[in-house]
Amino acid sequence: MTVTTKWVSLGVVAAATVYGAWALLRPESVRVETAPAARRPLQVTVDEEGETRVRDRFVLAAPVAGRVARIALREGDSVRVGTVVARVFPAPLDPRSRREAVARLEAADDAQRASIATVAQARAALNQAQRERQRAQSLVAENAIATETRERTELAEELRARDLESAEFRAQAAAHEVEVARAAVATGGAPITIRSPVAGRVLRVPEPSERVVAAGTPLVEVGDRSRLEVVADLLSADAVQVPREAPILIEGWGGETLHGRVRLVEPSAFTKVSALGVEEQRVNVIGDLLDQPPTLGDRYRVEIRIVIWSADSVLTVPASALFRAGEGWQVFVVEQGRARSREVTIGHRTSLDVEITGGVREGEIVIRYPSDRVSDGARVAAPATDAR
């Protein structure tokens, strides 16, 4: 072996030794999950379980104490206005019961007059909404107002029309209550016929068998299943964020996503005990269904998402990429195979995504679920970027 060959061999061995030592001492790359900062639509929603219910439910009750004949109707049966739903044979009236029956008749008369006034008020509101819609259409044609304003007037007209329809139904129900109360006073022991005040379907019959009941005992529930609304009780802290007419996404009922709109956030809260035994202040939020499938019925469970803010294109990162750093937020950005901590400012957020208003640029790669092994400057290795 020549001197040159000897030195070359020694050099190769030395290089291999140095490389092996470097490979052994080199910090191992941390395996991480990543995702890009990208622009996408973002919706901030308040999510809660709720239920559907018939908007105008009529509970037909026994007007007097007595014997109820067996009820032939069953849940789902169709009824028309005036359909006989039950017959009650009053118990003999003593002087006290007669005075009570007379008082109920007077109360029914007062309720009927109040319902007539409500119909007049609802009709006046509808007329006003129609005039506002006509003015809005004229102004839109002249490009004097935005199309959105015209749409709001059309929605207001539709809601006032529904309010008038509901008021008319209640007026019909009040008229039937007057007839029933008058019959209880006038006929004595003759059977009292209870008729349906509206056309619809029988929703519930608590007990179809013949029995003796007290005055006011519910006998049959009737309603129009084609006019449903959704109701959910939200935490009061969430309810204050819900604007009127906010869009509602209705899911989890067994079909495709349905759309609705908030009609009312009730002004009074109530106390409800959670499954963990914690007392919570809850508020009922009621919405109208804009598209209703025929298979959806009364008191069906649904999952509702009330949209309180939305945008078509905002810069977002996964919520799992953020972590607290003092009073602010930070993320780890992958730069040339190393993790670099970056302070960011955030805007709106959901359970999955967060709006980034500063600190990260579109297209940069952030680390999701950073562990305690990830630090500023740490070498990281990631699979193909998760496009989510």
C-alpha positions as a printed Julia matrix, in Angstrom:
388×3 Matrix{Float64}:
    0.0    0.0    0.0
    1.41   3.37  -1.02
    1.51   6.38   1.27
   -1.2    8.14  -0.77
   -3.56   5.17  -0.54
   -2.93   4.9    3.2
   -3.86   8.56   3.83
   -6.98   8.28   1.67
   -8.12   5.23   3.66
   -7.49   7.02   6.93
   -9.43  10.05   5.68
  -12.42   7.91   4.69
  -12.41   6.19   8.09
  -12.19   9.54   9.89
  -15.03  11.02   7.85
  -17.21   7.99   8.52
  -16.43   8.22  12.23
  -17.29  11.93  12.36
  -20.52  11.39  10.41
  -21.55   8.52  12.65
  -20.9   10.59  15.79
  -22.85  13.51  14.3
  -25.74  11.22  13.38
  -25.83   9.75  16.88
  -25.66  13.13  18.62
  -27.98  14.97  16.22
  -31.37  15.81  17.89
  -34.18  13.63  16.56
  -36.84  15.47  14.56
  -40.19  15.76  16.32
  -43.08  14.27  14.36
  -45.89  16.82  14.11
  -49.21  17.41  12.35
  -49.45  20.51  10.21
  -52.0   22.54   8.31
  -51.78  25.61   6.08
  -53.04  29.06   6.96
  -55.68  29.55   4.28
  -58.6   31.74   3.35
  -61.98  30.06   3.62
  -65.59  30.85   4.61
  -66.16  31.09   8.36
  -69.36  30.95  10.37
  -69.64  31.55  14.09
  -72.63  29.69  15.48
  -74.34  28.98  18.77
  -75.11  25.25  18.82
  -77.76  23.57  20.96
  -80.25  20.74  20.93
  -83.85  21.74  20.38
  -87.18  20.42  19.24
  -89.88  21.17  16.74
  -93.37  22.1   17.81
  -96.63  23.07  16.2
  -96.8   26.83  16.2
 -100.5   26.97  17.11
 -101.36  24.13  19.49
 -104.92  23.85  20.82
 -105.5   21.83  23.98
 -109.21  20.98  24.17
 -110.19  20.48  27.8
 -113.3   19.48  29.7
 -115.27  22.68  30.42
 -117.04  21.15  33.42
 -116.58  18.23  35.75
 -118.35  15.12  34.53
 -118.11  11.91  32.58
 -116.23  11.89  29.27
 -117.46   9.43  26.65
 -114.81   7.27  24.99
 -112.82   9.34  22.5
 -112.74   7.7   19.06
 -110.03   9.91  17.56
 -106.41   8.77  17.57
 -103.07  10.54  17.08
 -102.61  11.5   13.45
 -106.29  11.62  12.54
 -107.37  14.59  10.43
 -109.96  17.0   11.79
 -111.82  19.9   10.28
 -113.23  23.03  11.87
 -116.2   21.87  13.91
 -115.28  18.18  14.01
 -116.59  16.57  17.21
 -113.62  15.43  19.29
 -115.26  14.59  22.63
 -118.53  14.6   24.59
 -118.78  15.43  28.26
 -121.8   14.59  30.42
 -121.76  17.21  33.19
 -122.18  16.24  36.8
 -125.29  17.71  38.44
 -124.69  21.37  39.18
 -124.98  22.56  42.74
 -125.41  26.3   43.41
 -121.67  26.82  43.8
 -120.9   24.94  40.55
 -123.51  26.96  38.69
 -121.94  30.22  39.87
 -118.57  28.92  38.71
 -120.05  27.97  35.32
 -121.53  31.46  34.94
 -118.16  33.0   35.82
 -116.44  30.79  33.23
 -118.96  31.94  30.64
 -118.22  35.58  31.45
 -114.48  34.88  31.27
 -114.94  33.16  27.9
 -116.91  36.19  26.63
 -114.07  38.5   27.72
 -111.47  36.24  26.07
 -113.5   36.28  22.84
 -113.64  40.08  22.8
 -109.89  40.23  23.46
 -109.23  37.81  20.59
 -111.35  39.91  18.23
 -109.29  42.97  19.19
 -106.09  40.99  18.58
 -107.33  40.04  15.09
 -107.99  43.7   14.31
 -104.54  44.66  15.58
 -102.86  41.89  13.52
 -104.81  42.94  10.41
 -103.72  46.56  10.85
 -100.09  45.44  11.25
 -100.38  43.38   8.06
 -101.82  46.32   6.14
  -98.95  48.51   7.32
  -96.39  45.83   6.33
  -97.99  45.6    2.86
  -97.73  49.37   2.4
  -94.08  49.35   3.49
  -93.33  46.5    1.08
  -94.97  48.38  -1.79
  -92.97  51.52  -0.99
  -89.77  49.49  -0.81
  -90.45  47.93  -4.22
  -90.92  51.4   -5.72
  -87.71  52.67  -4.13
  -85.73  49.64  -5.3
  -86.91  50.27  -8.85
  -85.48  53.79  -8.5
  -82.25  52.47  -6.89
  -83.05  54.53  -3.79
  -82.63  51.68  -1.29
  -80.77  48.39  -1.15
  -82.37  45.12  -2.25
  -81.75  43.79   1.28
  -84.14  46.4    2.68
  -86.85  45.25   0.27
  -86.29  41.64   1.33
  -86.71  42.63   4.98
  -90.03  44.31   4.21
  -91.2   41.19   2.36
  -90.21  39.03   5.33
  -92.02  41.41   7.7
  -95.15  41.17   5.53
  -95.03  37.38   5.6
  -94.6   37.31   9.39
  -97.5   39.74   9.89
  -99.66  37.51   7.65
  -98.84  34.52   9.82
  -99.58  36.53  12.96
 -103.0   37.44  11.54
 -103.71  33.8   10.7
 -102.75  32.76  14.24
 -104.95  35.49  15.73
 -107.91  34.35  13.63
 -107.42  30.77  14.82
 -107.34  31.95  18.43
 -110.51  33.97  17.83
 -112.24  30.86  16.48
 -111.06  28.88  19.51
 -112.36  31.61  21.83
 -115.76  31.51  20.1
 -115.97  27.76  20.66
 -115.0   28.23  24.31
 -117.93  30.63  24.66
 -120.27  28.04  23.15
 -118.99  25.37  25.5
 -119.27  27.61  28.58
 -122.76  28.74  27.55
 -123.82  25.14  27.06
 -122.52  24.24  30.52
 -124.74  26.93  32.04
 -127.82  26.4   29.88
 -128.11  22.68  29.38
 -127.5   21.43  32.9
 -126.99  17.66  32.66
 -127.2   17.42  28.83
 -123.98  16.26  27.1
 -121.57  18.99  26.02
 -120.07  18.52  22.56
 -116.46  19.65  22.21
 -115.49  20.53  18.64
 -112.17  21.28  17.0
 -111.63  25.03  16.53
 -109.19  24.53  13.62
 -108.41  22.18  10.76
 -105.38  20.01  11.31
 -104.45  16.73  12.95
 -104.84  15.18  16.35
 -101.47  15.51  18.06
 -102.18  13.74  21.33
 -104.98  11.98  23.2
 -103.87  11.6   26.84
 -106.55   9.04  27.67
 -109.13   7.78  25.16
 -111.17   5.67  27.59
 -114.41   6.79  29.21
 -113.78   8.33  32.62
 -114.82  10.97  35.12
 -112.78  14.16  34.9
 -112.5   17.48  36.68
 -113.13  20.76  34.91
 -110.08  21.8   32.86
 -108.74  18.26  32.28
 -107.01  18.1   28.85
 -108.8   15.71  26.49
 -107.31  16.21  23.01
 -104.48  18.27  21.49
 -105.06  19.54  17.95
 -102.79  21.5   15.6
 -101.65  22.02  12.05
  -98.48  19.96  11.62
  -97.59  21.83   8.43
  -96.86  24.97  10.48
  -93.91  24.04  12.66
  -91.38  26.13  14.54
  -88.17  25.2   16.33
  -87.34  26.05  19.92
  -84.13  25.63  21.91
  -83.11  26.85  25.34
  -79.71  28.58  25.27
  -77.5   29.78  28.06
  -78.35  33.42  28.71
  -74.74  34.37  27.87
  -75.24  32.84  24.4
  -78.76  34.18  23.93
  -77.63  37.81  24.21
  -75.44  37.28  21.12
  -78.34  36.09  18.94
  -79.76  38.86  16.73
  -83.37  38.75  15.6
  -83.85  37.16  12.16
  -80.49  35.39  12.47
  -80.19  32.38  10.11
  -80.66  28.92  11.65
  -79.23  25.65  10.34
  -81.3   22.67  11.47
  -79.52  19.31  11.5
  -79.6   15.96  13.25
  -83.28  15.28  12.53
  -82.68  12.4   10.11
  -82.45  14.28   6.81
  -80.63  17.07   4.99
  -79.87  20.41   6.61
  -82.93  22.65   6.86
  -82.97  26.43   7.05
  -84.81  28.71   9.41
  -84.75  32.19  10.89
  -84.92  33.43  14.48
  -88.33  34.94  15.23
  -88.07  35.57  18.96
  -85.56  35.55  21.79
  -87.78  35.39  24.85
  -87.25  38.35  27.2
  -87.34  36.25  30.38
  -84.92  33.49  31.4
  -85.59  30.48  33.62
  -83.43  28.31  35.85
  -82.56  24.8   34.67
  -80.39  22.23  36.42
  -77.81  20.65  34.08
  -76.87  16.97  34.0
  -73.93  17.83  36.28
  -76.25  19.38  38.86
  -75.31  22.99  38.05
  -78.04  25.64  38.0
  -78.05  27.52  34.7
  -80.01  30.48  33.43
  -81.61  29.51  30.14
  -83.53  31.46  27.5
  -85.88  30.04  24.88
  -85.03  31.02  21.29
  -87.82  30.4   18.78
  -87.37  30.24  15.02
  -89.49  29.69  11.91
  -88.76  26.9    9.44
  -88.22  28.26   5.93
  -88.33  24.82   4.31
  -90.24  22.02   6.01
  -90.21  18.37   4.89
  -93.5   16.47   5.23
  -91.85  13.81   7.4
  -90.93  16.23  10.2
  -93.46  16.3   13.0
  -94.29  17.83  16.35
  -91.76  17.61  19.23
  -89.05  15.97  17.1
  -85.49  16.32  18.36
  -83.22  18.51  16.21
  -79.8   20.11  16.46
  -79.79  23.81  15.66
  -76.91  26.1   14.76
  -77.72  29.8   15.01
  -75.38  31.89  12.83
  -74.34  34.99  14.77
  -71.49  36.02  12.38
  -70.25  34.88   8.98
  -67.8   35.88   6.25
  -67.08  34.45   2.8
  -63.28  34.66   2.97
  -61.08  35.15   6.04
  -57.57  33.95   6.88
  -57.9   31.02   9.27
  -55.8   28.41  11.04
  -57.0   25.37  12.98
  -57.99  26.17  16.56
  -55.77  23.27  17.64
  -52.69  25.24  16.49
  -53.13  28.05  19.04
  -51.7   28.09  22.55
  -51.54  30.7   25.25
  -48.42  32.78  25.82
  -49.06  35.16  28.7
  -52.05  37.29  27.78
  -51.75  36.62  24.05
  -51.84  33.76  21.58
  -49.05  32.08  19.65
  -48.6   29.4   17.0
  -45.62  27.41  15.76
  -44.82  28.03  12.07
  -42.67  25.53  10.15
  -39.7   27.3    8.51
  -37.02  25.2    6.75
  -37.77  22.15   8.84
  -37.78  23.97  12.17
  -40.55  25.23  14.45
  -40.66  28.98  14.95
  -42.96  30.5   17.56
  -45.07  33.36  16.23
  -47.31  35.73  18.17
  -50.67  36.19  16.46
  -53.8   38.28  16.87
  -57.12  36.53  16.42
  -60.63  37.57  15.51
  -63.69  35.36  15.43
  -63.33  31.71  16.33
  -65.23  28.44  16.22
  -64.49  25.06  17.76
  -62.47  24.12  14.64
  -61.07  27.3   13.06
  -59.83  30.71  14.19
  -59.68  33.94  12.21
  -56.13  35.37  12.07
  -55.88  39.15  11.78
  -52.1   39.4   12.17
  -48.9   37.4   12.68
  -49.31  34.69  10.02
  -49.47  34.99   6.24
  -51.61  32.98   3.89
  -49.92  29.72   2.84
  -47.62  29.42   5.87
  -47.63  26.03   7.59
  -48.61  25.86  11.27
  -48.26  22.96  13.69
  -51.42  21.4   15.06
  -51.57  20.03  18.61
  -47.99  21.13  19.53
  -46.61  18.94  22.34
  -44.13  19.93  25.03
  -41.37  18.51  22.79
  -41.96  21.31  20.29
  -40.06  24.5   21.12
  -38.77  27.5   19.22
  -36.06  26.29  16.82
  -36.79  22.57  17.32
  -36.35  20.39  14.25
  -39.68  18.95  13.13
  -40.79  16.43  10.58
  -44.32  16.3    9.2
  -46.23  14.17   6.73
  -47.93  15.75   3.72
  -49.72  18.94   4.77
  -53.25  18.29   5.94
  -55.58  20.31   3.72
  -58.51  19.58   6.09
